[in-house]
């Protein structure tokens, strides 16, 4: 990767691994934008939903029958689970969210050099001519401890959060990228944060991109 030209680095990470902090510090060291909250802000604005609602919709794993009904008759699919007489909420699908997210990522990568946190960037930007993909992970105990500390949760609550987010992100990537986010062939560099500080992780990424 040539840092003298417009570039993009994607940071895919497990929740509680410290990957977001690594991405932010990396962007600061490189003097480029760190794209995370901007993406959420644009998505929530586009669909008039909050961040939790966006993530919930993205993570829903629909079965083949629901997908079939949705494609054939969106009206039928949206009414199947709405009680009679209830006001129908606005219907937003994971397909619509992915399409919007894809355009946001392409736009950010086109605007200037940047570090992008998650958001299936490794897949959406696969044709970018100057890109580097990183995956950051950690052992479950380390992740639980970090989530407990950062979000002030009990051990059980932290483990439940991790399990939910892991499954949601995997469902999303599996559906739209036809791969697993745990397939290490998707990345140029994989870092285990059990053995690294955040600054050491940044140093390794900078060394890898040359």
N, C-alpha and C positions, 0 to 999 in steps of 0.2 A: 504494500500500500504506500502511496506517495502522499505525504502530508503537505507537500508544497503545492498540491492541487486540491480542488474541492473533494472532500472525502466524507464518509459516514462510518461510524463504528456502532454496531448494535450490541447491546448488553442484555442478553436473555438471562434470567436468574430465577432461582427458587426463592419463594417468600421466606424471609428470615435468614437469608444467606449473607446479607450485607451488600448484595449486588447493586442496589440503587445508589448507595453511598459511594461505592467504587466508581460507578458511572459518573456521578457528579464530580468527584475529585479528579477523574480522568479528564473530563471536559475542562475543568479549571486549569489543569496542567497544560492542556493543549491550547487553551485560549479560545475555545469554541462553545457553542450553545449546548446545554444539556436539555434534551427534549423528553419531558415526562408529563409534568402538569399541564403544559401547553396542549398536549394531545387530548388529555382528559377534558380540559376546558372546551376545546373545539367540539368534541363529541357530545358533551352534555348540552352545549348550546344548540347543536344541530338537531338533537332529538328531544330537547326539553325534559331531560331526565337527569337524576343525580348520578354521581360516580358509582355508588353501590348498585343502582338499578342497571346501569350499563354493564357492569361486571357480571351481574346475575344473568342477564340475557345472553351475554357472550358465553357463559359457562354451561348453559342448558344443553344437555345431551338428549336430543330428540330421537325417537326411534323411527324406523323407516316408514311406518304407517302414517305417523304425524307429518313427516316430510312430504309424503305422497299427497295427503289431503291438502296440505298447505299449498303445494304447487298447482293442484287441480282446482281447488276452490278455497282461496284465502278466507272468504267469508265464513265458510263452514268450519275451517280449522280454527278460526278465532272465536267462534261461538260455542265450540264443543264444551268448554269448561266454564262458561259464564252462566250463573244462576239466572233463571227466568225473572225478568223484571229488573235485573241489575243494570246499571249504566255500563256500557261497554267501554273499557279503557282504550286509549290509543294503542294500536298494535305496532310494535317495532320488532323486527326479527334480527337474529344474529347475522343473517346475510346482509341486511341493510347496514348494520353496524360495521361489519367487515369492509363493505364497499366504501363507506365513509372513512373508516380508519386507514384504508389503503391509500385513498386520495390524500389524506392528511400527511401520511408518511412520505409519499412521493413528493409532495409539495415541500415538506421540510428539507428533504435531501437535495432538492433542486435549488432551494434558496441559498444555502450556505453549508459549510462543513459543520458537522454536529455529531454528538453522541446521543443515541436513541435508546431509551430504556424499554426493553420488552416489546410489546405490541406486535408480535410476529414479524418484526423488522427483518430478521434473517431471511424470511421467505419473501415478503413483499418486495424487498429491495435486492432480490437475488441477481438482477441484471445490472445493478449499479456497477460502473467500471472501476470504482475506487472505494472498496468496502472491506471491512474487517468485522467478523462475527465472533463474539465472546459468549461463553456460557459459564455462569457462576453458580456453584452449588455448595452445600455443606451437609454434614450429618444431621439426622433428625434431632438429637439432643441439643446440638448447637443452635439449630433453627428455633426450637421451642424456647430455649433460654432467651434468645434475642427478641422473639415476639412477645414473650412475657414481660421483658424489661421495657420494650418500646411502647407497647400498647396497654401495659398495666393489667395483664390478664393472668388468670390462674393457669397452672400447667395443663389442665384438661381443656380449658378454653383455647389456649394457644395451639394445642394439638388439633383441636377441631377446626380452627381457622386454617391451619396449614393444610389439613386434609381436604377441606373444601376448595381452597384456592388451587392446590395442585391438580385436583380433578377437573376443575373448571377450565384452567389454562390448557390442560392436556386435551380436553374435549374440543376446545376452540381450535387449537393447532391441528389436531387430527382431522377435523372437518374441512378446514380451508387450505391447509398445506399438504394434506395427505401424508403426513409423517408424524413422528413423535418428537416432542421437544427434548426428549432424553436421548435421541439418536445423535451421537456425538459427531457424526459425519456432517451435520448441519453447520458446524462451527470451525473456525480457524484456531481457536484457543479455548481450553477448558480449565477452569481454576477451582480447586477445592479450598474453601475458606477455613477449613479446620486447621490448616497449617500456615495460613497467611494473615497478616494484618491487612487492612484496607489499603494502606500506603504501599505495602509490598506487592499487593495485587496490581495496583496502578503501575508500579515500576516494571512488572513483568509484561503487562500489556504494551507499555511504551517500548520496551526492548523488543517485543515480538513484531511490532509494526515498523521497527527500524527507523 
